[in-house]
Amino acid sequence: MTFYFIFADEERNTKKAKNRPSCLGYPVSIFFIVVNEFCERFSYYGMKAVLVLYFKYFIGWDNDLSTTIYHTFVALCYLTPILGAIIADSWLGKFKTIVYLSIVYTIGQVIMAISAIHDITDTNRDGTPDNMTFHTAMSMLGLILIALGTGGIKPCVAAFGGDQFEEHQEKQRSTFFSIFYLSINAGSLLSTLITPILRAQECGIYSKQSCFPLAFGVPAALMVVALIVFIAGHNMYIMESPKGNILLQVMKCIGFAIRNRFNHRSKQHPKREHWMDWAEEKYDKLLIAQVKMVLKVLFLYIPLPMFWALFDQQGSRWTLQATTMDGNFIVNPILIVIMVPIMDSAVYPLIKKCGLNFTPLRRMTVGMLLASLAFVAAALLQIQIDRTVPNFPSSSQTQVKFLNLENTPVPVVVEGQEPFVVPGFNVSSHNGTSNSIKQFLKEFVNGFRSHLNFSVKSDHLGPIAPLQASDYFSVTHGKASFTIENEEGQTCHYILQLGFGSSYTVLIPNTFTFGESCTENIKAIQDINPNDIHMAWQVIQYFLMTCGEVVFSVTGLDFSYSQAPSNMKSVLQAGWLLTVAVGNIIVLIVAEAGSLPEQWAEYVLFACLLVAVSIIFAVMAYFYTYMDPAEIEAKFMELEPDDKKRKELEMMTKDNLAYVNNETSNNTDVKQTKI
């Protein structure tokens, strides 16, 4: 019943400015929209910041599969805006579309949080989910719903905000979009700072694990807040009825031209100046001219997906690279805030003073080259990382081995491993084992008088006999908690901080005793030092990528806006979003193929591909002729002085101005922040 009354207001089209409350000359309704956008962006980027880590450390996928699923999700997020725009313009209207899809969005976030609770299927309470299929299916369902929600409302929210202003409030409308843009970056910046901290906490009912439920739960809560805030302002909104979707009209016009040209392909029919002229039998010349302008710009979009293929790997490959390094350093959000004003207020004016004609298409070419340099920097850094990490027989991050120096076997328990027993110590075998310690990462040595059981968290290694060593076993880098238990059930908890790529031998001497001070005699010997390359070295690649992003993305949308017909800004915006989706599809294809054995080689491959594409784009840009859409439209409107068409054009211009101003901020992905 609640939503029925809310939507009844929309049907009345409450465009009564005199009765609406205002603050400092701005309609109060926009503040609900700005808060909604802040919370929604926090929700999306907060979840996305730890998504690839969730795939790797909770679900247990390898790097390639984690990257593939991540980019499939991002691609879907940029395909669904087309569906959202069609629903809003042709069927439900912006308000209903935002509310309905926000509900879908919220449900998806809640499902993601639930999927990360390992205790749900941990029936034996050993800290490991017993039904990983359930968690995987839940997370995939949640991601699909999130993609439908965030993509569906993407073309609607800011356009709906633009609808709240009267024609004489152009200055206030412009300021609103600046505030709207600020809320986007503030939400994404805070979320990418806070969410990784939440994930680093340990939580659980039966055993403590990395707190992915909290990392996903907080974004879900923010999405609930976003929905409530948006609905709360419904009495103050101006709500316009759907007027029809221009994208569908363009697609129908193109389809008719193609069919008509095919039906008249014989030589007896005279050729026409442009293949779109074959639509003249059904559509007016103004619409055909506008479609020609759109197609001219869309042709330039063909090489652009390659840029996004590199750009969006900040959240996948670069995040995984950071997990192999030392430190905890967040780069991209800070650089974004710094670089945007520097480029606008310093770099571009300086280039202009030097007399260089730095056209929009040239800027975009430079942005693509900067992105390729960023991947060269990432490749060089990866080579250094590979040199400092030992070549272990598996992809484990840290491995451990136990050695028992006593006469009776010792049971050991380690997370993710089957229980095993370490037999009694043998001097010659110990010496032989020590020669191969450099190849592994962790061992335990039992010098106690009896068998000891070992475990990491709640996964059993099995007993280790006295005077014997365990086999090497992998342990996730970070703080590891080992449990030592004797045959009488006495326990000792030993905590060891493990660095990535390190190797340890843990010695349990014969002086070991159970009790509060049981860990005093345990000695951890570091055989291989952890990787000491600090995460701050990623600043170089992030700096280059951020500069490329600012030059490419912001300029590209501004260029598209200036070259698009007044009522077809949304069509070009749909094309721009499609390039982002295709770029992510390119990444998942390469990741799934997995033909390159080394990660640095994959970085070099992407860099070379983007350089090649940049050259192609530069050639296309050289032959491009800039247009003045307003002048072209004016000529056709003089030829066809139809008042109705003129009014429809003016109305579509107003709607799409709000729409594109949204996407200029919302989809430059200047707010795409990473760990």
RAQUINOR-V800399 format. One record per pair of residues at least 24 apart in sequence whose C-alpha atoms are under 8 Angstrom apart, sorted by the first residue. I is the first residue (numbers start at 1). GAP is how many residues later the second one is. D is the distance in Angstrom with one decimal. If there is no record, write none. Layout:
i: [I I]
gap: [GAP GAP]
d: [D D]
//
This chain:
i: [6 6 7 9 9 10 10 10 10 11 11 13 13 13 13 14 14 14 15 15 15 16 17 20 21 25 26 27 27 28 29 29 29 29 30 30 30 32 32 32 32 33 33 33 33 33 34 34 34 35 35 35 36 36 36 36 36 37 37 37 37 37 38 38 38 38 38 39 39 39 39 39 40 40 40 40 41 41 41 42 42 42 42 42 42 42 43 43 43 43 43 43 43 44 44 44 45 45 45 45 45 46 46 46 46 46 46 46 46 47 47 47 47 48 49 49 49 49 49 49 49 50 50 50 50 50 52 52 52 52 53 54 58 59 59 59 63 63 64 64 64 65 65 66 67 67 67 67 68 68 68 68 68 69 70 71 71 71 71 71 71 72 72 72 73 73 73 74 74 74 75 75 75 75 75 75 76 76 76 76 76 77 77 77 77 77 77 78 78 78 78 78 79 79 79 79 80 80 80 80 81 81 81 81 81 81 81 82 82 83 84 84 84 84 84 84 85 85 85 85 86 86 86 88 88 89 89 89 89 90 90 90 90 91 91 92 93 93 93 94 94 94 94 94 94 95 95 97 97 97 98 98 98 98 99 99 99 101 101 101 101 101 102 102 102 102 102 103 103 104 104 104 104 105 105 105 105 105 105 105 106 106 106 106 107 107 108 108 108 108 108 108 109 109 109 109 109 109 109 109 110 110 110 110 111 111 111 111 112 112 112 112 112 112 113 113 113 113 113 113 113 114 114 115 115 116 116 116 117 117 117 118 119 119 119 125 125 126 126 126 126 127 127 127 127 127 127 127 128 154 154 155 155 155 156 157 158 158 158 158 158 159 159 159 159 159 159 159 159 160 160 161 162 162 162 163 163 163 163 163 164 164 177 177 177 180 181 181 181 184 184 185 185 188 188 188 188 189 189 189 189 192 192 192 192 193 193 196 207 207 208 246 246 246 246 247 247 247 250 253 253 253 254 254 285 286 286 286 289 289 290 290 290 290 290 293 293 293 293 294 294 294 294 294 294 297 297 297 297 298 298 300 300 300 301 301 301 302 303 303 303 303 304 304 305 305 305 305 305 305 306 306 306 306 306 307 307 307 307 308 308 308 308 309 309 309 309 309 309 309 310 310 310 310 310 310 310 311 311 311 312 313 314 315 315 315 318 319 319 321 322 322 324 324 324 324 325 325 325 325 325 325 325 326 326 326 326 326 326 326 327 327 327 328 329 329 329 330 330 331 331 331 331 331 332 332 332 332 332 332 333 333 333 333 335 335 335 336 336 336 339 339 339 340 343 343 360 360 360 361 361 361 361 362 362 363 363 363 364 364 364 364 364 365 365 365 365 366 366 366 367 367 367 367 367 367 368 368 368 368 368 369 369 369 369 370 370 370 370 371 371 371 371 371 371 372 372 372 372 372 373 373 373 374 374 374 374 374 374 375 375 375 375 375 376 376 376 377 377 378 378 378 378 379 379 379 379 379 380 381 381 382 382 383 384 385 385 388 388 388 389 389 389 389 389 390 390 390 390 391 392 392 393 393 396 396 396 397 397 397 397 397 397 398 398 398 398 398 398 398 398 398 398 398 398 398 398 399 399 399 399 399 399 399 399 399 399 399 400 400 400 400 400 400 400 400 400 400 400 400 400 401 401 401 401 401 401 401 401 401 401 401 401 401 402 402 402 402 402 402 402 402 402 402 402 402 402 402 403 403 403 403 403 403 403 403 403 403 403 403 403 403 404 404 404 404 404 404 404 404 404 404 404 404 404 404 405 405 405 405 405 405 405 405 405 405 405 405 405 406 406 406 406 406 406 406 406 406 406 406 407 407 407 407 407 407 407 408 408 408 408 408 408 408 409 409 409 409 409 409 409 409 410 410 410 410 410 410 410 410 410 410 410 410 411 411 411 411 411 411 411 411 411 411 411 412 412 412 412 412 412 412 412 412 412 413 413 413 413 413 413 413 413 413 413 413 414 414 414 414 414 414 414 414 414 414 415 415 415 415 415 415 415 415 416 417 417 417 417 418 418 418 418 419 419 419 419 419 420 420 420 420 420 420 421 421 421 421 421 421 422 422 422 422 422 422 422 422 422 423 423 423 423 423 423 424 424 424 424 424 424 425 425 425 425 425 426 426 430 430 437 437 438 438 438 440 440 441 441 441 441 441 441 441 441 441 442 442 442 442 442 442 442 442 442 443 443 443 443 443 443 443 443 444 444 444 444 444 444 445 445 445 445 445 445 445 446 446 446 446 447 447 447 447 448 448 448 448 448 449 450 450 451 451 452 452 452 452 453 453 453 453 453 454 454 454 454 455 455 455 456 456 456 456 457 457 457 490 491 492 492 493 494 498 499 499 499 500 500 501 501 501 501 502 502 502 502 502 502 503 503 503 503 504 549 550 553 553 553 554 554 557 557 558 561 562 562 563 563 563 563 564 565 565 565 566 566 566 566 566 566 567 567 567 567 567 568 569 569 569 569 570 570 570 573 573 577]
gap: [228 229 89 225 226 85 229 230 231 228 230 225 226 227 228 223 224 225 223 224 225 222 149 216 215 147 146 137 138 208 135 204 207 208 131 134 146 197 198 200 201 124 125 128 196 197 145 146 149 148 191 194 189 190 191 193 194 120 143 146 147 189 145 146 148 149 188 148 183 184 186 187 147 182 183 186 143 146 147 145 146 147 148 149 177 180 148 175 176 177 178 179 180 106 144 175 143 146 147 627 628 142 145 146 148 149 169 170 173 148 168 169 172 267 143 146 147 266 624 625 626 145 146 149 165 625 263 264 267 268 267 158 58 73 76 77 254 257 527 528 530 526 527 250 249 250 521 524 519 520 521 523 524 519 246 241 245 513 514 516 517 512 513 516 70 71 74 73 507 510 505 506 507 508 509 510 68 71 72 75 505 69 70 71 73 74 504 73 499 500 502 503 72 498 499 502 67 68 71 72 70 71 72 73 74 493 496 70 492 69 67 68 69 70 71 72 67 70 71 160 159 161 162 68 154 153 154 155 156 152 153 154 155 151 153 150 147 148 149 62 63 66 145 146 148 65 144 55 56 59 54 55 58 59 128 131 132 47 48 49 51 52 47 48 51 121 125 46 124 41 42 44 45 40 41 42 43 44 45 118 40 114 117 118 35 38 33 34 35 36 37 38 33 34 37 107 108 110 111 114 32 106 107 110 27 28 30 31 26 27 30 31 104 105 99 100 101 102 103 104 107 24 99 24 98 96 97 100 87 95 96 86 85 86 87 81 82 80 81 332 333 79 80 81 82 330 331 332 288 509 512 504 507 508 503 505 500 501 503 504 505 496 497 498 499 500 501 502 503 498 499 497 493 496 497 75 76 77 492 495 73 74 484 485 488 482 481 484 485 482 487 485 486 145 483 484 485 144 145 482 484 141 481 482 483 137 482 479 250 251 249 321 322 324 325 321 323 324 41 26 30 35 25 37 351 347 350 351 343 344 274 275 278 339 343 270 271 272 336 269 270 271 274 277 278 263 266 267 275 274 277 317 320 321 274 275 278 277 310 311 313 314 275 279 274 275 276 277 278 279 277 280 303 304 307 61 64 276 303 271 272 275 276 271 273 274 275 276 277 278 61 62 65 273 277 296 297 60 234 238 272 274 360 358 359 360 60 355 356 61 213 216 61 176 177 207 60 175 206 207 208 209 210 173 174 205 206 207 208 209 207 208 209 207 206 207 346 344 345 207 208 211 343 344 210 211 214 341 342 343 338 339 340 341 207 208 211 210 334 335 207 208 211 210 207 208 195 196 199 195 198 257 260 256 259 188 189 192 187 188 189 191 192 187 249 252 253 182 185 186 180 181 182 183 184 185 180 184 242 243 246 179 241 242 245 174 175 177 178 173 174 177 178 236 239 234 235 236 238 239 168 171 234 166 167 168 169 170 171 166 228 229 231 232 227 228 231 163 164 160 163 222 225 220 221 222 224 225 220 156 157 217 218 217 149 146 148 113 143 144 111 112 113 141 142 48 49 50 111 48 47 48 46 47 78 79 80 77 78 79 80 103 104 42 43 44 75 76 77 78 79 100 101 102 103 104 105 41 42 43 44 73 74 75 76 103 104 105 40 41 42 43 44 71 72 73 74 75 103 104 105 40 41 42 43 44 68 69 70 71 72 103 104 105 40 41 42 43 44 62 66 67 68 69 70 103 104 105 40 41 42 43 44 61 64 65 66 67 102 103 104 105 40 41 42 43 44 60 61 62 63 64 65 66 103 104 40 41 42 43 44 60 61 62 63 64 103 104 105 40 41 42 43 44 45 59 60 61 62 104 41 42 43 44 58 59 60 41 42 43 56 57 58 59 41 42 43 54 55 56 57 59 36 40 41 42 43 44 52 53 54 55 56 76 40 41 42 43 49 50 51 52 53 54 74 40 41 42 43 48 49 50 51 52 72 40 41 42 43 45 46 47 48 49 50 70 40 41 42 43 44 45 46 47 61 68 40 41 42 43 44 45 46 60 43 42 43 44 56 41 42 43 44 40 41 42 43 44 40 41 42 43 44 50 40 41 42 43 44 49 40 41 42 43 44 46 47 48 49 41 42 43 44 45 46 40 41 42 43 44 45 40 41 42 43 44 41 42 38 39 66 90 65 89 90 32 63 31 32 33 60 61 62 63 86 87 30 31 32 33 60 61 62 63 64 26 27 28 29 30 61 62 63 25 26 61 62 63 64 24 25 60 61 62 63 64 61 62 63 64 60 61 62 63 60 61 62 63 64 61 36 37 35 36 32 33 34 35 30 31 32 33 34 28 29 30 31 27 28 29 24 25 26 27 24 25 26 24 24 26 27 26 25 32 30 31 32 30 31 27 28 29 30 24 25 26 27 28 29 24 25 26 27 24 121 120 115 116 117 110 114 107 111 106 99 66 67 63 64 65 66 65 64 65 68 63 64 83 86 87 90 82 83 85 86 89 88 87 88 90 91 86 89 90 87 90 90]
d: [6.8 8.0 7.0 8.0 7.4 7.6 5.3 7.2 7.6 7.8 7.1 6.7 5.1 5.6 6.9 7.3 5.4 6.2 5.0 7.0 8.0 7.7 7.7 6.2 7.5 7.6 6.6 7.0 7.3 7.4 7.3 6.1 5.5 5.8 6.0 7.1 7.8 6.0 5.6 7.7 6.1 7.3 7.9 6.5 8.0 6.2 7.5 5.7 6.5 7.5 7.0 7.3 7.7 4.4 6.9 6.2 5.8 7.7 7.4 6.6 6.5 7.2 4.9 5.6 7.0 4.9 7.9 6.4 5.3 6.1 7.0 5.3 7.8 6.9 5.5 6.0 5.9 5.3 5.6 4.3 5.1 7.9 7.0 5.1 6.5 7.1 7.4 7.6 3.9 6.3 8.0 5.8 5.8 7.6 7.9 7.0 5.5 6.3 6.6 7.4 7.3 7.0 4.5 5.5 7.7 5.5 7.6 7.6 6.0 7.5 7.0 5.6 6.2 7.7 5.9 7.1 7.1 6.8 7.7 5.9 6.1 7.3 6.5 7.6 7.6 7.9 7.5 6.0 7.8 7.8 7.6 7.1 7.6 7.0 7.6 6.8 7.9 7.4 5.2 6.3 7.0 7.3 6.8 7.8 5.6 6.9 6.8 6.7 7.3 4.3 7.5 6.0 6.3 7.4 7.0 7.8 7.9 5.1 6.7 6.8 6.0 6.7 6.5 6.7 6.8 7.5 6.8 7.7 7.0 6.7 6.9 4.0 6.8 7.7 5.4 6.4 8.0 5.9 7.8 7.8 6.8 7.9 4.5 6.8 6.6 4.9 7.7 6.0 5.6 6.4 6.5 5.2 7.1 7.1 6.2 6.1 7.1 5.9 4.8 5.5 4.5 4.7 7.0 6.0 6.1 7.3 7.8 7.5 6.0 6.4 7.0 3.9 6.2 7.6 6.9 7.6 7.1 5.9 6.9 7.6 5.9 7.7 7.8 7.3 6.7 4.8 6.0 5.2 5.0 5.4 6.4 4.5 5.5 6.2 7.9 6.8 7.1 5.9 5.0 5.6 7.5 6.3 7.8 8.0 7.9 7.4 7.0 7.7 7.0 7.8 7.7 5.3 6.8 7.0 7.0 8.0 7.5 7.2 4.8 7.8 6.5 6.6 5.7 7.6 7.4 7.9 6.3 7.8 7.3 5.9 7.1 7.5 5.7 5.8 4.7 7.6 7.0 4.3 6.5 7.7 7.5 6.2 5.7 6.2 7.4 7.3 7.2 4.0 6.3 7.4 4.8 5.1 6.2 7.8 6.5 7.0 7.5 7.2 4.8 7.8 7.6 7.8 6.8 5.5 6.4 6.8 7.6 5.1 6.8 5.2 5.1 7.2 6.5 8.0 7.3 4.8 7.2 7.8 4.8 5.1 7.4 7.9 6.6 5.6 7.8 5.7 5.1 7.9 7.7 7.5 5.7 7.6 6.8 6.5 6.9 5.8 7.3 7.6 7.2 4.9 6.4 6.8 5.2 7.4 7.6 7.3 5.8 7.5 7.8 7.9 7.7 6.4 7.4 7.0 7.1 7.7 6.6 6.3 7.6 4.8 8.0 6.9 7.4 7.9 4.4 4.2 7.6 7.8 6.3 7.5 7.9 7.5 7.7 4.8 7.6 6.6 7.6 7.9 7.2 7.1 6.6 5.5 6.7 6.8 8.0 8.0 7.9 5.4 6.8 7.0 6.7 7.7 5.1 7.9 6.1 7.2 6.6 5.5 7.9 7.5 6.8 7.8 6.6 6.5 6.5 7.3 7.9 7.5 7.4 7.5 7.9 7.6 6.8 7.9 7.3 7.7 7.4 5.5 6.6 6.5 7.1 7.6 7.5 7.9 7.1 6.7 5.5 7.0 7.9 7.7 7.9 5.7 7.7 8.0 7.5 7.4 6.6 7.0 7.6 7.9 6.0 7.3 7.6 7.7 6.8 7.0 7.3 7.8 7.9 7.1 6.8 7.4 7.0 7.6 7.6 7.3 7.1 7.7 6.1 7.8 7.6 6.3 6.2 7.9 4.6 5.8 7.7 5.6 4.1 7.9 5.5 7.6 7.6 6.0 7.2 6.0 7.1 7.0 6.6 7.4 5.5 4.9 6.8 7.7 7.9 4.1 5.3 7.8 6.2 5.6 7.1 7.8 7.6 7.8 7.9 6.9 8.0 7.2 7.1 7.8 7.0 7.9 6.2 7.8 5.4 7.2 7.9 7.3 6.1 7.5 6.1 7.9 7.6 6.1 7.9 7.5 7.5 7.1 6.3 7.0 5.7 5.7 5.4 7.8 7.6 6.5 5.7 5.8 4.5 5.6 5.7 5.6 7.7 6.6 6.0 6.1 7.5 7.3 5.4 7.8 6.2 6.8 7.5 7.2 6.1 7.7 7.2 5.5 6.0 7.7 7.3 7.8 5.2 7.2 7.9 6.7 6.8 6.4 6.6 7.4 7.4 6.9 7.5 6.4 7.7 8.0 5.9 7.1 6.3 7.6 7.9 7.7 6.1 7.3 7.6 5.8 6.4 7.0 6.1 4.2 7.5 6.7 6.5 7.3 5.9 7.0 6.3 7.1 7.3 7.5 7.0 3.8 6.4 7.6 5.1 4.6 6.2 6.8 6.8 7.4 6.2 7.5 7.3 6.2 6.7 5.7 6.4 7.0 5.0 6.3 4.9 5.4 7.6 7.7 8.0 7.4 4.3 7.2 6.0 6.4 7.7 6.9 6.9 7.4 4.4 6.9 7.8 5.1 5.5 6.7 5.6 6.7 7.3 5.6 6.7 6.0 6.3 6.9 5.5 7.4 5.9 7.4 6.8 7.6 4.4 7.1 5.4 6.3 7.2 7.6 7.8 7.2 5.5 6.3 8.0 7.4 6.8 7.9 5.9 7.9 8.0 5.1 7.9 7.7 6.2 7.8 6.7 7.8 6.4 6.8 5.8 5.8 7.8 7.8 5.6 7.3 7.5 6.8 6.8 5.8 6.1 5.7 5.7 8.0 5.2 6.8 8.0 5.2 4.9 5.8 5.7 7.2 7.5 6.2 5.7 6.0 6.8 5.9 3.6 4.0 7.2 5.9 4.7 3.7 5.3 7.8 6.4 7.6 7.4 5.2 2.0 3.9 6.6 7.8 4.9 4.8 6.0 6.8 6.9 6.1 6.8 7.4 4.3 1.5 4.4 7.3 6.7 5.1 5.2 4.0 6.1 7.3 6.0 7.2 7.5 3.9 1.9 4.1 6.6 7.5 7.7 4.5 3.9 6.6 7.3 6.8 6.2 7.3 6.5 4.5 2.3 4.7 7.4 7.6 6.7 4.7 2.6 5.3 7.8 7.4 6.6 7.7 7.2 4.2 2.6 4.8 6.9 6.0 5.7 4.5 3.9 3.4 4.7 7.4 7.8 7.1 6.3 4.6 3.1 6.2 8.0 7.9 4.9 2.5 5.3 7.6 7.5 6.9 7.2 6.2 4.4 4.7 4.7 6.3 8.0 6.7 2.9 3.8 7.0 6.8 7.8 6.0 6.3 7.9 6.4 3.9 5.6 6.5 4.4 4.8 7.8 4.3 4.2 7.6 6.3 3.9 6.7 5.8 4.5 2.0 5.1 7.6 7.3 6.8 3.3 3.4 5.1 7.6 7.0 3.3 2.6 4.0 6.5 7.6 6.3 4.9 3.2 5.7 7.9 6.5 3.5 1.3 4.6 7.4 7.8 6.7 3.9 3.1 5.3 5.5 3.6 3.5 4.5 6.1 7.4 6.4 4.3 3.0 5.9 7.0 4.9 2.3 3.1 5.2 7.9 7.5 6.8 4.2 4.0 6.9 6.9 4.3 4.7 4.8 8.0 7.5 6.9 5.1 6.2 6.2 3.9 6.7 7.9 7.5 5.9 6.4 6.6 6.1 7.9 7.6 6.3 5.7 7.3 7.8 4.7 3.6 3.6 7.3 7.7 4.8 3.6 5.8 7.3 7.9 7.4 4.9 3.9 4.5 6.5 7.2 7.8 5.9 3.3 4.7 7.6 5.4 5.5 5.0 7.8 5.8 4.0 6.4 7.1 4.9 7.1 7.8 4.8 4.5 4.3 4.2 7.9 7.7 6.1 3.0 3.7 7.0 6.7 6.8 8.0 7.7 7.5 6.9 7.0 6.4 6.3 6.6 6.1 7.0 7.6 7.2 7.1 5.6 3.3 5.6 7.8 7.3 5.7 6.4 7.2 7.9 8.0 5.1 4.3 5.6 7.6 7.1 6.1 6.6 5.3 7.2 6.1 4.5 5.9 6.0 5.8 5.6 4.4 5.9 7.4 4.8 6.9 7.0 5.7 4.4 5.6 8.0 6.3 4.7 6.6 7.9 7.1 5.1 4.2 4.7 6.4 5.7 4.1 7.0 6.3 6.2 7.4 8.0 6.4 6.9 6.4 5.5 4.8 7.0 7.8 5.5 4.8 6.1 8.0 6.7 5.4 4.6 6.4 5.2 4.8 6.6 6.7 5.5 4.3 6.1 5.7 6.2 7.0 6.8 8.0 6.2 7.3 7.5 6.1 7.8 7.8 4.8 6.9 5.2 5.7 7.6 7.3 4.9 5.6 7.3 7.4 5.0 5.0 4.1 7.0 5.1 4.6 6.8 7.6 7.0 6.9 7.0 5.1 7.6 7.8 6.9 5.7 5.9 7.4 7.2 7.5 7.8 7.8 7.3 6.1 6.7 6.2 6.4 5.3 7.0 7.6 7.3 7.2 7.4 7.5 5.1 7.7 6.2 7.9 5.0 4.8 6.4 7.3 5.8 7.4 7.9 6.3 6.2 6.8 6.5 7.0 7.3 7.6]
//
